[in-house]
């Protein structure tokens, strides 16, 4: 028994006339009669009474028509749902992000995506770069917004740049350097540095140290902290200085002044990262949106 048999029976049962049903289905009346006969033979049930006055449904045929309508409706719904899933219009998308982007780039992107694909369930996770990489590679996240040094590569991940920042110095407001409109990187060489932990910034920290070395000094790291907000609190208290992408200034901290750096320093990139083999259609649509947003 095939779906075409059920569709044919439904039309005949609705028209109760083989000629009209054949015209509606665009088939020969003889072929239509054979299809119904084959269906009754396979089911071993008489579905239609045929007489000189026309066609009538038997009790079994009436019951069968009710079920056939449900089956065909469910089939149409299943096809529609499968097509929507394949187009990325439904499903689940799991996105990681770093806190730096939570007040700038991310809200606008998510609003646009949500407007286009309201039936996709978004699961958001604020995570540091290292946990994001691990979860993307293990399949627990579909994608993640992570900060990257300009020349860094990520084995196993495909990436697209979504934003870039200049570096700024985070200086205690009471420090003489905070009074300057801009400073050179080497102006900080005698200051104790406070940095995000190596575990949370495995690419960023070595990149910063390399930039300092190129400026002629090795930064004296006094302490590392798990989160950028903690580092900023150390700076606000006057313990030392730090370096951040300029977007961090959105996390306004009393007692901290963000001072631009002079010179031609490389920019810090934010990228969307995902595993190339991830076939989630919702992810593919999201990546497409991110590329358009650039």
C-alpha positions as CSV (number, residue, x, y, z in Angstrom):
1,X,0.0,0.0,0.0
2,X,1.4,3.4,-1.0
3,X,0.4,7.0,-0.2
4,X,-0.9,7.4,-3.8
5,X,-3.5,4.6,-3.1
6,X,-4.7,6.6,0.0
7,X,-4.9,9.8,-1.9
8,X,-6.8,8.2,-4.7
9,X,-9.3,6.6,-2.3
10,X,-9.8,10.0,-0.5
11,X,-10.7,11.8,-3.7
12,X,-13.1,9.0,-4.8
13,X,-14.7,9.0,-1.4
14,X,-15.1,12.7,-1.5
15,X,-16.5,12.9,-5.0
16,X,-18.5,9.6,-4.9
17,X,-18.1,9.6,-8.6
18,X,-15.3,7.9,-10.6
19,X,-15.5,10.2,-13.5
20,X,-15.2,13.4,-11.4
21,X,-12.5,11.8,-9.3
22,X,-10.5,10.8,-12.4
23,X,-10.7,14.4,-13.7
24,X,-9.6,15.8,-10.4
25,X,-6.6,13.4,-10.3
26,X,-5.8,13.8,-14.0
27,X,-5.8,10.0,-14.6
28,X,-7.9,7.7,-16.7
29,X,-11.1,6.4,-15.1
30,X,-10.0,2.8,-15.9
31,X,-6.7,3.3,-14.0
32,X,-8.6,4.9,-11.1
33,X,-10.9,1.9,-10.9
34,X,-7.9,-0.5,-10.9
35,X,-6.3,1.4,-8.1
36,X,-9.4,1.2,-5.9
37,X,-9.8,-2.5,-6.7
38,X,-6.2,-3.2,-5.8
39,X,-6.6,-1.4,-2.5
40,X,-9.7,-3.3,-1.6
41,X,-8.0,-6.6,-2.6
42,X,-4.9,-5.8,-0.5
43,X,-7.1,-4.9,2.5
44,X,-9.6,-7.7,1.9
45,X,-12.3,-5.1,2.7
46,X,-15.0,-3.6,0.5
47,X,-14.7,0.2,0.8
48,X,-17.2,1.3,-1.8
49,X,-20.6,0.2,-3.0
50,X,-21.0,0.6,-6.7
51,X,-24.5,0.6,-8.3
52,X,-26.5,2.2,-11.1
53,X,-27.1,5.3,-8.9
54,X,-23.4,5.9,-8.3
55,X,-20.9,5.2,-5.6
56,X,-21.4,5.0,-1.8
57,X,-19.0,4.4,1.1
58,X,-19.5,1.3,3.1
59,X,-19.2,1.5,6.9
60,X,-15.7,0.2,6.6
61,X,-15.0,2.8,3.9
62,X,-16.3,5.6,6.1
63,X,-14.1,4.6,8.9
64,X,-11.1,4.2,6.6
65,X,-11.7,7.6,5.1
66,X,-11.5,9.2,8.5
67,X,-8.1,7.5,9.2
68,X,-6.8,8.2,5.7
69,X,-7.4,11.9,6.1
70,X,-5.5,11.9,9.4
71,X,-2.6,9.9,7.8
72,X,-2.4,12.2,4.8
73,X,-2.5,15.3,7.0
74,X,0.2,13.9,9.3
75,X,2.3,13.1,6.2
76,X,1.9,16.6,4.8
77,X,2.9,18.0,8.2
78,X,5.9,15.7,8.4
79,X,7.1,16.7,5.0
80,X,6.6,20.4,5.9
81,X,8.5,20.0,9.2
82,X,11.3,18.1,7.5
83,X,11.6,20.8,4.8
84,X,11.7,23.5,7.4
85,X,14.3,21.7,9.4
86,X,16.4,21.2,6.3
87,X,16.1,24.9,5.5
88,X,17.3,25.8,9.0
89,X,13.9,27.3,10.0
90,X,13.4,25.0,13.1
91,X,15.6,23.0,15.5
92,X,18.1,24.0,18.1
93,X,21.2,26.2,17.9
94,X,23.7,26.2,20.8
95,X,25.9,29.4,20.9
96,X,28.8,30.2,23.2
97,X,30.1,33.7,23.7
98,X,32.6,35.7,25.7
99,X,31.3,38.4,28.0
100,X,33.1,41.2,26.0
101,X,30.6,40.7,23.2
102,X,27.5,40.5,25.4
103,X,26.8,44.2,25.3
104,X,27.9,45.1,21.8
105,X,27.9,42.8,18.8
106,X,25.8,39.8,20.1
107,X,22.4,41.4,20.9
108,X,21.9,42.8,17.4
109,X,22.9,39.6,15.7
110,X,20.6,37.5,17.9
111,X,17.7,39.9,17.4
112,X,18.1,39.7,13.6
113,X,18.4,35.9,13.7
114,X,15.4,35.5,16.0
115,X,13.3,37.7,13.7
116,X,14.2,35.6,10.6
117,X,13.9,32.2,12.3
118,X,11.5,32.5,15.3
119,X,11.0,28.7,15.5
120,X,14.7,27.9,16.2
121,X,15.4,27.3,19.9
122,X,18.5,29.3,20.9
123,X,20.6,28.1,23.8
124,X,23.2,30.6,24.9
125,X,26.2,30.0,27.1
126,X,28.6,32.6,28.4
127,X,32.0,30.9,28.5
128,X,35.7,31.7,28.3
129,X,37.6,31.0,25.1
130,X,39.1,27.6,26.3
131,X,35.8,26.0,27.4
132,X,34.1,27.2,24.2
133,X,36.8,25.6,22.0
134,X,36.4,22.4,23.9
135,X,32.6,22.3,23.7
136,X,32.6,23.2,20.0
137,X,35.1,20.5,19.2
138,X,33.2,17.9,21.3
139,X,29.8,18.9,19.7
140,X,28.3,20.3,22.9
141,X,28.1,23.8,21.2
142,X,27.3,24.5,17.6
143,X,29.4,27.6,17.5
144,X,31.0,30.3,19.6
145,X,32.1,33.9,19.6
146,X,35.8,33.9,20.7
147,X,38.6,36.5,20.7
148,X,41.6,35.7,18.6
149,X,45.0,37.2,18.1
150,X,45.3,38.4,14.5
151,X,47.7,35.6,13.4
152,X,46.3,32.8,15.4
153,X,44.9,29.6,13.9
154,X,42.5,27.1,15.4
155,X,43.0,23.5,14.5
156,X,39.7,21.7,13.7
157,X,37.7,24.9,13.6
158,X,36.4,27.1,10.8
159,X,36.2,30.8,11.7
160,X,34.9,34.1,10.3
161,X,35.9,37.5,11.7
162,X,32.9,39.4,13.1
163,X,34.7,42.4,14.7
164,X,38.1,43.8,15.6
165,X,39.4,46.1,18.3
166,X,42.4,48.3,19.0
167,X,44.2,47.6,22.3
168,X,43.8,50.0,25.1
169,X,45.6,50.4,28.4
170,X,43.5,50.0,31.6
171,X,45.0,52.5,34.1
172,X,44.0,53.5,37.6
173,X,42.3,56.9,37.4
174,X,44.7,58.3,40.0
175,X,47.8,57.3,38.0
176,X,49.7,60.0,36.0
177,X,49.4,57.9,32.8
178,X,45.6,58.2,33.1
179,X,45.9,61.9,32.6
180,X,47.4,61.4,29.1
181,X,45.2,61.4,25.9
182,X,47.2,58.4,24.7
183,X,50.4,56.6,25.7
184,X,53.0,54.3,24.2
185,X,53.1,50.7,25.2
186,X,56.6,51.1,26.6
187,X,55.3,53.8,29.0
188,X,53.9,50.9,31.0
189,X,57.1,49.0,31.3
190,X,57.7,49.8,35.0
191,X,54.1,49.0,36.0
192,X,52.9,45.7,37.6
193,X,50.6,44.0,35.1
194,X,47.3,42.2,36.1
195,X,46.0,39.8,33.5
196,X,43.3,37.3,32.8
197,X,44.4,33.8,33.7
198,X,46.4,31.8,31.1
199,X,43.7,29.1,31.2
200,X,41.1,31.6,30.1
201,X,43.3,33.5,27.7
202,X,45.7,30.9,26.2
203,X,46.2,32.9,23.0
204,X,45.6,36.5,24.2
205,X,48.2,36.5,27.0
206,X,51.2,35.2,24.9
207,X,50.2,37.7,22.2
208,X,50.2,40.6,24.7
209,X,53.6,39.5,26.1
210,X,55.0,39.3,22.5
211,X,53.8,42.9,21.8
212,X,55.4,44.2,25.0
213,X,58.6,42.4,24.1
214,X,58.5,44.1,20.7
215,X,58.1,47.4,22.5
216,X,61.3,46.7,24.4
217,X,60.2,45.2,27.8
218,X,58.9,42.1,29.4
219,X,55.8,42.8,31.4
220,X,56.0,42.0,35.1
221,X,52.8,40.0,35.8
222,X,51.9,40.5,39.4
223,X,48.7,38.4,39.4
224,X,46.3,36.6,37.1
225,X,42.5,36.5,37.6
226,X,39.8,34.3,36.2
227,X,37.7,37.1,34.7
228,X,38.3,40.5,33.1
229,X,36.0,42.1,35.7
230,X,38.3,41.0,38.5
231,X,41.3,42.3,36.7
232,X,39.6,45.7,36.3
233,X,38.8,45.7,40.0
234,X,42.6,45.3,40.8
235,X,43.3,48.1,38.4
236,X,40.6,50.3,40.0
237,X,42.2,49.7,43.4
238,X,45.5,50.9,42.1
239,X,47.4,47.6,42.2
240,X,48.6,47.9,38.6
241,X,47.7,48.2,35.0
242,X,46.4,45.9,32.2
243,X,45.8,45.7,28.5
244,X,42.5,44.9,26.9
245,X,40.7,45.1,23.5
246,X,38.9,48.4,23.4
247,X,35.5,46.8,23.6
248,X,36.1,46.0,27.2
249,X,35.5,49.7,28.0
250,X,31.8,48.8,27.8
251,X,32.3,47.2,31.2
252,X,32.6,50.6,32.9
253,X,34.5,50.4,36.1
254,X,34.8,53.3,38.5
255,X,38.4,54.1,39.2
256,X,39.6,52.8,35.8
257,X,40.5,54.9,32.7
258,X,41.0,53.2,29.3
259,X,43.8,55.0,27.5
260,X,44.4,54.6,23.8
261,X,47.8,53.3,22.7
262,X,50.0,55.1,20.2
263,X,51.7,53.4,17.4
264,X,50.8,50.8,14.8
265,X,49.7,47.9,16.9
266,X,47.9,44.9,15.4
267,X,44.2,44.7,16.1
268,X,42.5,42.0,18.1
269,X,39.9,40.0,16.2
270,X,36.6,38.5,17.4
271,X,35.5,35.5,15.4
272,X,32.7,33.1,15.2
273,X,34.1,29.5,15.3
274,X,32.5,26.2,14.4
275,X,33.4,22.7,13.3
276,X,33.3,22.5,9.5
277,X,31.5,19.1,9.5
278,X,28.6,20.3,11.7
279,X,25.6,19.8,9.5
280,X,23.0,21.6,11.7
281,X,21.0,23.6,9.1
282,X,20.3,26.2,11.8
283,X,24.0,26.7,12.2
284,X,24.5,27.1,8.5
285,X,21.8,29.9,8.4
286,X,23.4,31.6,11.4
287,X,26.9,31.5,9.8
288,X,25.3,33.0,6.6
289,X,23.8,35.8,8.7
290,X,27.1,36.5,10.4
291,X,28.9,36.7,7.1
292,X,26.3,39.2,5.8
293,X,26.6,41.3,9.0
294,X,30.3,41.9,8.5
